[in-house]
C-alpha cells in the first residue's frame, strides 16, 4: 500500500474556500477600481447587458472576499429551486440568475448586477413558508429585471469623493458591521451620507412591487407571503434604532408598500395556477440553517420548546439531531434523527445526516447502508456521496470509494474536500497519477500553489489521459499567471 504524504490540518477539511487565488491586496484594488467606475463613469450611457455581466463578476469577487456564505447543498439548493421557478415566468431572461444565502443575522435581501440575488440567513430564519421566501426573491428579481441598479450607476456621476470613501470604508473595514458593507455593495449604503442617488427610490420600490407581484402570481404563489414578510421586517424596527433592519434602509416606504400589496390582494384573490408544494423541503432547509449555522444555545432552546408541546414533531427532532451532532453529542443526535425519520421515512436528507453522524462516530458498518439509501433517494445528494465515499474508504472498499467520489467531483468540481479523499483512495489503490492529479486540485483549491504544482508535475509523469493532462497544463498556467501578478506571494 502506498500512502501519499500531504501536510494537512484535519480541521481545514470542513470549510475550504472555493475562491480562486485572490489576495486581499488585489481585492482592495479591485474594489477601488470598481467603485470609481461606478461613481465616476467615463461616459453617461446605458450599460449594455455584457457590461453588466462583467460588473456582476467583479461584484462577486468583492462579495466573496468580504462576506461568508452558507455553502450547504440542501439550503442553497432549495433557495435556488424557488428562485429558478420564479425566473421561469420571466418574459425575457436577460441573465443567468444565481441565488445565495449570506451568513448574517440582519434582516436583509438584496440584488447585485447581472442577476445575483442574496438573502441573509437571519431573514430566512424568520420565514414561516415558501410563499414568504418567494415574495422576497420575486421582489429582488424585479429590481434586476427593471435594471434599477444599472440605472443608478448610469446616473451616479454627481456622487462626490466623500461618498466613495464612505462606501469603500464600509466594504474595506466593515464599519457598522456586515450590515454597512452589504448596503454599500447594493448601492444603497447609509455610509453614503446624505446622497440618495445610489439608493432605491420610492418609485423604484413601487415599480419592483408591481413587476414582482406579476411574477409571483404567474409562478403560482400569490402576494400574501410578501406582505407578511414586510410586516415582520417592519415590526422589528420598534426595538430601537440599532436594530433597524437593513431591508428598511435599502427598500424604503414599507408602510406604503404594505398598503399597496394589500389592495393588490383584494383585487387579485388567487393566482391562476399553484406553485409546487415543497413544505417539507422548506421546513428542513430552515431547520438546518438554524441548527447548523445559527447560535447553538438559541437553537437548542427553540427546538426544545417545540418538543415540550409536540414530542414527535419531525422538524424539532431533526433540528435537535443536527445541533447535538454539531456539538459532538453524537449518540443523542442519532436518537433525535431516528425519531425524525419516523415522520419523514426514507427522507434523503435525514438519512444523509444520520449516516454522517454514524461515520463521525466511527460506526462505519452502520453508516454504509444508511448513506446508500440516501444516495438512492436523491442521486445528486452531495453530502451523502461524500460520506459514502469516505465510509467505503475506511472499510477498504477503494474501488467503490472512487466511484462515489468521482461522481461527486464530476458534478461539483469545486468540492475540494472530495478531491482530497479521492486522491487518498487512488493512492491506496497505487494509482499515483490520478492520486497526484486530485491532490493537486485540492491544493489549488486550498490556495497552496507550491504544493499544487508539485502534485501536478508528479501527475504528468504518471498519467496518459489526454483530457487530464490538458487540464493540468491549464491549471499550472493559472498558477504561474497568479505568481506573476503577485510576486513573492504564495
C-alpha positions as CSV (number, residue, x, y, z in Angstrom):
1,X,0.0,0.0,0.0
2,X,1.4,3.4,-0.9
3,X,0.3,6.5,1.1
4,X,0.9,9.9,-0.3
5,X,2.2,12.4,2.2
6,X,0.5,15.7,2.4
7,X,0.7,18.2,5.2
8,X,-2.9,19.0,6.2
9,X,-4.7,20.1,9.3
10,X,-7.8,17.9,9.6
11,X,-9.8,20.9,10.9
12,X,-9.3,22.6,7.5
13,X,-11.4,19.9,5.8
14,X,-14.8,21.2,7.0
15,X,-14.7,24.6,5.4
16,X,-12.4,25.0,2.4
17,X,-12.8,28.2,0.4
18,X,-13.7,27.7,-3.2
19,X,-12.4,31.1,-4.2
20,X,-9.6,31.3,-6.8
21,X,-6.1,32.5,-5.9
22,X,-7.1,36.1,-4.9
23,X,-5.1,38.1,-2.5
24,X,-6.6,40.7,-0.2
25,X,-4.3,43.3,-1.6
26,X,-5.5,42.7,-5.1
27,X,-9.1,42.5,-3.7
28,X,-8.8,46.0,-2.4
29,X,-7.5,47.3,-5.7
30,X,-10.5,45.6,-7.5
31,X,-12.9,47.2,-5.1
32,X,-11.4,50.7,-5.6
33,X,-11.5,50.4,-9.3
34,X,-15.0,49.0,-9.3
35,X,-16.3,51.8,-7.1
36,X,-14.5,54.5,-9.1
37,X,-16.1,53.2,-12.3
38,X,-19.5,53.1,-10.5
39,X,-19.3,56.6,-9.1
40,X,-17.4,58.3,-11.9
41,X,-18.4,56.6,-15.2
42,X,-16.4,57.7,-18.1
43,X,-19.5,58.3,-20.2
44,X,-23.2,58.7,-19.4
45,X,-24.8,56.0,-21.5
46,X,-27.0,53.0,-20.7
47,X,-24.9,50.0,-19.6
48,X,-25.1,47.0,-22.0
49,X,-26.0,43.5,-20.8
50,X,-22.5,42.4,-21.5
51,X,-21.1,45.2,-19.4
52,X,-23.5,44.4,-16.6
53,X,-22.4,40.7,-16.7
54,X,-18.8,41.9,-16.4
55,X,-19.7,44.1,-13.5
56,X,-21.6,41.2,-11.8
57,X,-18.4,39.1,-11.9
58,X,-16.3,41.9,-10.3
59,X,-19.1,42.4,-7.8
60,X,-19.0,38.8,-6.8
61,X,-15.2,38.9,-6.3
62,X,-15.7,41.6,-3.8
63,X,-18.7,40.0,-2.1
64,X,-17.0,36.6,-1.7
65,X,-13.9,38.4,-0.2
66,X,-16.0,40.2,2.5
67,X,-19.0,38.0,3.3
68,X,-19.4,34.5,4.5
69,X,-21.9,32.3,2.5
70,X,-23.9,29.3,3.7
71,X,-22.4,26.7,1.5
72,X,-24.8,23.9,2.2
73,X,-26.3,21.9,-0.8
74,X,-29.7,21.4,0.9
75,X,-30.2,25.1,1.8
76,X,-28.7,26.7,-1.2
77,X,-30.2,24.1,-3.5
78,X,-33.7,24.8,-2.1
79,X,-33.4,28.6,-2.3
80,X,-32.2,28.2,-5.9
81,X,-35.1,25.9,-6.7
82,X,-37.6,28.6,-5.6
83,X,-35.6,31.3,-7.4
84,X,-35.5,29.3,-10.7
85,X,-39.2,28.7,-10.5
86,X,-39.8,32.4,-10.4
87,X,-37.3,33.1,-13.1
88,X,-39.1,30.6,-15.3
89,X,-42.0,33.0,-15.8
90,X,-39.9,36.0,-16.9
91,X,-40.8,37.1,-20.5
92,X,-37.1,37.9,-21.3
93,X,-34.3,36.2,-19.3
94,X,-31.5,38.8,-19.6
95,X,-29.3,37.0,-17.1
96,X,-28.4,33.6,-15.7
97,X,-29.8,34.1,-12.2
98,X,-28.0,32.8,-9.1
99,X,-29.3,32.8,-5.6
100,X,-27.1,32.9,-2.4
101,X,-27.6,32.7,1.4
102,X,-25.4,35.1,3.3
103,X,-24.4,34.1,6.8
104,X,-25.6,37.3,8.6
105,X,-28.3,37.7,11.3
106,X,-29.6,41.0,10.0
107,X,-32.9,41.1,8.1
108,X,-31.8,41.8,4.5
109,X,-32.1,40.7,1.0
110,X,-30.5,42.4,-2.0
111,X,-29.7,42.1,-5.7
112,X,-26.4,42.7,-7.5
113,X,-25.7,43.4,-11.2
114,X,-26.5,40.6,-13.7
115,X,-28.9,38.6,-11.6
116,X,-27.1,37.8,-8.4
117,X,-29.7,37.7,-5.6
118,X,-28.8,37.4,-1.9
119,X,-30.9,36.5,1.1
120,X,-29.4,36.9,4.6
121,X,-29.7,33.9,6.9
122,X,-31.4,36.0,9.6
123,X,-34.2,36.9,7.2
124,X,-34.6,33.3,6.0
125,X,-34.7,32.0,9.6
126,X,-37.6,34.4,10.3
127,X,-39.7,32.9,7.5
128,X,-42.6,30.5,8.0
129,X,-43.4,29.5,4.5
130,X,-42.1,29.2,1.0
131,X,-44.6,31.9,0.0
132,X,-42.6,34.4,2.1
133,X,-39.3,33.4,0.6
134,X,-40.8,33.6,-2.9
135,X,-42.2,37.1,-2.1
136,X,-38.8,38.4,-1.2
137,X,-37.0,36.8,-4.0
138,X,-39.6,37.9,-6.6
139,X,-39.2,41.5,-5.5
140,X,-35.4,41.3,-5.8
141,X,-35.7,39.7,-9.3
142,X,-37.9,42.6,-10.3
143,X,-35.2,45.1,-9.3
144,X,-32.8,43.3,-11.6
145,X,-35.3,43.0,-14.5
146,X,-36.2,46.7,-14.2
147,X,-32.4,47.3,-14.2
148,X,-32.7,49.7,-11.3
149,X,-29.0,49.0,-10.3
150,X,-27.8,49.8,-13.8
151,X,-29.7,53.0,-13.9
152,X,-28.3,54.1,-10.6
153,X,-24.8,53.5,-11.8
154,X,-25.6,55.4,-15.0
155,X,-26.8,58.4,-13.0
156,X,-24.1,58.3,-10.4
157,X,-21.7,60.8,-11.9
158,X,-22.6,63.5,-9.3
159,X,-21.5,61.5,-6.3
160,X,-18.5,63.1,-4.6
161,X,-15.4,61.5,-3.3
162,X,-16.7,61.6,0.3
163,X,-19.4,59.2,-0.7
164,X,-16.9,57.0,-2.5
165,X,-14.7,57.0,0.7
166,X,-17.7,56.1,2.9
167,X,-18.7,53.2,0.7
168,X,-15.1,52.0,0.4
169,X,-14.7,52.2,4.2
170,X,-17.9,50.2,4.7
171,X,-16.5,47.5,2.5
172,X,-12.9,47.5,3.5
173,X,-13.3,47.9,7.3
174,X,-16.8,46.7,7.9
175,X,-17.7,50.0,9.6
176,X,-21.0,49.3,11.3
177,X,-20.6,45.6,10.7
178,X,-21.5,43.5,7.8
179,X,-24.8,45.5,7.6
180,X,-22.9,48.6,6.4
181,X,-20.8,46.7,3.9
182,X,-23.9,44.9,2.4
183,X,-25.6,48.3,2.0
184,X,-22.6,49.8,0.2
185,X,-22.4,46.8,-2.1
186,X,-26.0,47.1,-3.1
187,X,-25.5,50.8,-3.8
188,X,-28.0,51.7,-1.1
189,X,-25.4,52.5,1.6
190,X,-26.2,54.6,4.6
191,X,-22.4,55.2,4.6
192,X,-23.2,57.4,1.6
193,X,-24.4,60.1,4.0
194,X,-27.0,62.5,2.5
195,X,-26.6,61.2,-1.1
196,X,-29.6,59.1,-2.1
197,X,-28.8,58.8,-5.8
198,X,-27.4,55.2,-5.3
199,X,-30.3,54.1,-3.0
200,X,-33.6,52.7,-4.3
201,X,-36.2,55.4,-4.6
202,X,-39.8,55.1,-3.8
203,X,-40.5,54.9,-7.5
204,X,-38.1,52.0,-7.8
205,X,-39.8,50.2,-5.0
206,X,-43.2,50.8,-6.4
207,X,-42.2,49.5,-9.8
208,X,-40.4,46.5,-8.3
209,X,-43.5,45.7,-6.3
210,X,-45.8,45.9,-9.4
211,X,-43.5,43.8,-11.5
212,X,-42.6,41.4,-8.7
213,X,-46.3,40.8,-7.9
214,X,-46.9,39.9,-11.5
215,X,-44.1,37.3,-11.4
216,X,-45.4,35.9,-8.1
217,X,-48.9,35.3,-9.5
218,X,-47.6,33.9,-12.7
219,X,-45.5,31.5,-10.7
220,X,-48.5,30.5,-8.6
221,X,-47.5,32.0,-5.3
222,X,-49.8,35.0,-4.7
223,X,-48.8,38.0,-2.6
224,X,-49.6,37.0,0.9
225,X,-46.1,35.9,1.6
226,X,-44.5,39.2,0.6
227,X,-46.9,41.2,2.8
228,X,-46.4,39.0,5.8
229,X,-42.6,39.3,5.5
230,X,-42.8,43.1,5.1
231,X,-44.9,43.2,8.3
232,X,-42.3,41.1,10.1
233,X,-39.5,43.3,8.9
234,X,-41.4,46.4,9.8
235,X,-42.2,45.2,13.4
236,X,-38.5,44.7,14.3
237,X,-37.9,48.4,13.8
238,X,-39.6,49.2,17.1
239,X,-36.8,47.5,19.1
240,X,-34.6,50.6,18.6
241,X,-32.5,52.4,16.0
242,X,-29.6,50.0,16.4
243,X,-31.6,47.1,15.1
244,X,-33.5,48.8,12.3
245,X,-33.5,46.1,9.6
246,X,-31.1,46.7,6.7
247,X,-34.0,45.9,4.4
248,X,-35.9,49.0,5.5
249,X,-32.8,51.1,4.8
250,X,-32.3,49.8,1.3
251,X,-36.0,49.3,0.5
252,X,-37.9,52.4,1.7
253,X,-41.5,53.2,2.3
254,X,-42.6,49.9,3.7
255,X,-45.9,51.1,5.0
256,X,-46.9,52.4,1.6
257,X,-45.8,49.1,0.1
258,X,-47.8,47.0,2.6
259,X,-50.9,49.1,1.8
260,X,-50.4,48.7,-2.0
261,X,-49.8,44.9,-1.8
262,X,-52.9,44.6,0.5
263,X,-55.0,46.3,-2.2
264,X,-53.5,44.1,-4.8
265,X,-54.5,41.0,-2.9
266,X,-58.1,42.3,-2.7
267,X,-58.3,42.7,-6.4
268,X,-56.3,39.5,-7.2
269,X,-57.6,37.0,-4.7
270,X,-55.6,34.0,-6.0
271,X,-53.2,33.1,-8.9
272,X,-54.5,31.1,-11.8
273,X,-52.2,28.2,-11.0
274,X,-50.5,26.9,-7.9
275,X,-46.8,26.8,-7.2
276,X,-45.1,23.4,-6.5
277,X,-45.7,22.3,-2.9
278,X,-42.4,22.0,-1.0
279,X,-43.5,22.5,2.6
280,X,-41.2,19.7,4.0
281,X,-38.3,20.9,2.0
282,X,-38.8,24.5,3.3
283,X,-39.1,23.2,6.9
284,X,-36.0,21.1,6.6
285,X,-33.9,23.8,4.9
286,X,-34.8,26.5,7.5
287,X,-34.3,24.0,10.4
288,X,-30.9,23.0,9.0
289,X,-29.9,26.7,8.7
290,X,-30.9,27.3,12.4
291,X,-29.3,24.2,13.7
292,X,-26.0,24.1,11.7
293,X,-25.2,27.7,11.2
294,X,-27.0,29.7,14.0
295,X,-26.3,30.0,17.7
296,X,-26.2,26.6,19.3
297,X,-27.9,27.5,22.6
298,X,-30.6,29.5,20.8
299,X,-31.3,26.6,18.5
300,X,-31.5,24.2,21.4
301,X,-34.0,26.4,23.3
302,X,-36.0,26.9,20.2
303,X,-36.4,23.2,19.3
304,X,-36.8,22.0,22.9
305,X,-39.7,24.5,23.3
306,X,-41.4,22.9,20.4
307,X,-40.8,19.3,21.7
308,X,-42.4,20.2,25.1
309,X,-45.7,20.6,23.2
310,X,-45.1,18.2,20.4
311,X,-42.7,15.4,21.3
312,X,-42.8,13.7,17.9
313,X,-42.5,17.0,15.9
314,X,-40.2,15.9,13.0
315,X,-38.8,19.4,12.4
316,X,-37.8,19.9,16.0
317,X,-36.3,16.4,16.3
318,X,-34.3,16.9,13.1
319,X,-33.1,20.2,14.4
320,X,-32.0,18.8,17.8
321,X,-30.3,15.9,16.0
322,X,-28.2,18.4,14.0
323,X,-27.4,20.6,17.0
324,X,-26.3,17.7,19.1
325,X,-24.3,16.3,16.2
326,X,-22.6,19.7,15.8
327,X,-21.6,19.8,19.4
328,X,-20.2,16.3,19.4
329,X,-23.0,14.6,21.3
330,X,-23.5,12.0,18.6
331,X,-25.4,9.3,20.4
332,X,-28.1,11.8,21.4
333,X,-28.0,13.1,17.8
334,X,-28.7,9.7,16.4
335,X,-31.8,9.2,18.6
336,X,-33.3,12.5,17.5
337,X,-32.6,11.8,13.8
338,X,-34.2,8.4,14.1
339,X,-37.3,10.0,15.6
340,X,-37.4,12.4,12.7
341,X,-37.2,9.5,10.3
342,X,-40.4,8.0,11.7
343,X,-42.3,11.0,10.5
344,X,-40.2,11.5,7.4
345,X,-39.5,7.9,6.3
346,X,-36.7,7.5,3.8
347,X,-36.1,11.2,3.7
348,X,-32.8,11.5,1.9
349,X,-31.5,14.5,3.9
350,X,-32.3,12.9,7.3
351,X,-30.7,9.7,6.1
352,X,-27.7,11.6,4.9
353,X,-27.3,13.3,8.3
354,X,-27.8,10.1,10.2
355,X,-25.2,8.4,8.0
356,X,-22.8,11.3,8.6
357,X,-23.2,11.1,12.4
358,X,-22.6,7.3,12.2
359,X,-19.4,7.9,10.2
360,X,-18.1,10.6,12.5
361,X,-18.8,8.2,15.4
362,X,-16.6,5.6,13.7
363,X,-19.7,3.3,13.2
364,X,-18.8,2.6,9.5
365,X,-20.9,-0.6,9.3
366,X,-24.0,1.4,10.4
367,X,-23.2,4.3,8.2
368,X,-22.8,2.3,4.9
369,X,-26.5,1.2,4.4
370,X,-27.9,4.5,5.5
371,X,-25.8,6.5,3.2
372,X,-26.5,4.1,0.3
373,X,-30.2,4.6,0.9
374,X,-29.7,8.4,0.9
375,X,-28.0,8.3,-2.5
376,X,-30.7,6.0,-3.9
377,X,-33.4,8.5,-2.8
378,X,-31.6,11.5,-4.4
379,X,-28.8,10.7,-6.8
380,X,-27.1,14.2,-6.5
381,X,-27.0,14.2,-2.7
382,X,-23.6,15.8,-2.3
383,X,-23.2,15.1,1.5
384,X,-24.3,11.5,1.2
385,X,-21.9,10.9,-1.7
386,X,-19.1,12.5,0.2
387,X,-19.6,10.4,3.4
388,X,-20.4,7.3,1.4
389,X,-17.1,7.6,-0.3
390,X,-15.3,8.2,2.9
391,X,-17.1,5.3,4.6
392,X,-16.1,2.9,1.8
393,X,-12.5,4.3,2.0
394,X,-12.4,3.4,5.7
395,X,-13.8,-0.1,5.1
396,X,-11.2,-0.7,2.5
397,X,-13.6,-0.8,-0.5
398,X,-11.4,1.6,-2.5
399,X,-12.9,1.0,-5.9
400,X,-16.4,1.8,-4.6
401,X,-15.0,4.9,-2.8
402,X,-13.5,6.1,-6.0
403,X,-16.9,5.5,-7.8
404,X,-18.8,7.6,-5.2
405,X,-16.2,10.4,-5.0
406,X,-15.7,10.6,-8.8
407,X,-19.4,11.1,-9.2
408,X,-19.3,13.8,-6.6
409,X,-16.4,15.8,-8.1
410,X,-17.6,15.4,-11.7
411,X,-20.9,17.0,-10.7
412,X,-19.3,19.6,-8.4
413,X,-15.7,20.2,-9.5
414,X,-15.1,22.8,-6.8
415,X,-15.9,20.3,-4.0
416,X,-12.2,20.3,-3.0
417,X,-12.6,18.0,0.0
418,X,-13.9,15.4,-2.4
419,X,-10.7,15.7,-4.4
420,X,-8.6,15.2,-1.3
421,X,-10.2,11.9,-0.3
422,X,-10.4,10.8,-4.0
423,X,-6.6,11.3,-4.1
424,X,-6.3,9.3,-0.9
425,X,-8.4,6.5,-2.4
426,X,-6.4,6.4,-5.7
427,X,-3.2,6.4,-3.6
428,X,-4.3,3.3,-1.6
429,X,-5.0,1.6,-5.0
430,X,-1.4,2.6,-6.0
431,X,-2.8,4.7,-8.9
432,X,-0.3,7.5,-8.4
433,X,-1.2,9.5,-11.5
434,X,-4.8,10.1,-10.5
435,X,-3.8,10.4,-6.9
436,X,-1.5,13.3,-7.6
437,X,-4.0,14.8,-10.0
438,X,-6.8,15.1,-7.5
439,X,-4.4,16.1,-4.6
440,X,-3.2,18.9,-6.9
441,X,-6.7,20.2,-7.5
442,X,-7.3,20.0,-3.7
443,X,-4.1,22.0,-3.0
444,X,-5.1,24.6,-5.7
445,X,-8.5,25.0,-4.0
446,X,-6.7,25.5,-0.7
447,X,-4.6,28.2,-2.4
448,X,-1.4,26.3,-1.8
449,X,0.2,26.9,-5.2
450,X,3.6,25.4,-4.3
451,X,2.1,22.0,-3.2
452,X,-0.4,22.0,-6.2
453,X,2.5,22.5,-8.6
454,X,4.4,19.6,-7.1
455,X,1.4,17.3,-7.4
456,X,0.6,18.3,-11.0
457,X,4.2,17.7,-12.1
458,X,4.2,14.2,-10.5
459,X,0.8,13.5,-12.1
460,X,2.1,14.5,-15.5
461,X,4.8,11.7,-15.2
462,X,2.2,9.0,-14.5
463,X,-0.9,10.0,-16.5
464,X,-1.7,9.1,-20.1
465,X,-5.2,10.6,-20.1
466,X,-5.0,13.5,-22.6
467,X,-8.1,15.3,-21.1
468,X,-6.5,15.3,-17.6
469,X,-3.1,16.3,-19.0
470,X,-4.7,19.2,-20.8
471,X,-6.4,20.3,-17.5
472,X,-3.2,20.1,-15.6
473,X,-1.5,22.3,-18.2
474,X,-4.2,24.8,-17.9
475,X,-4.1,24.8,-14.1
476,X,-0.3,25.1,-14.0
477,X,-0.6,28.1,-16.3
478,X,-3.2,29.7,-13.9
479,X,-0.7,29.2,-11.0
480,X,2.1,30.8,-13.0
481,X,-0.1,33.7,-14.0
482,X,-1.1,34.4,-10.4
483,X,2.5,34.2,-9.4
484,X,3.4,36.9,-11.9
485,X,0.6,39.1,-10.6
486,X,1.7,38.7,-7.0
487,X,5.4,38.1,-6.9
488,X,6.6,36.7,-3.6
489,X,3.1,35.7,-2.5
490,X,2.0,32.0,-2.3
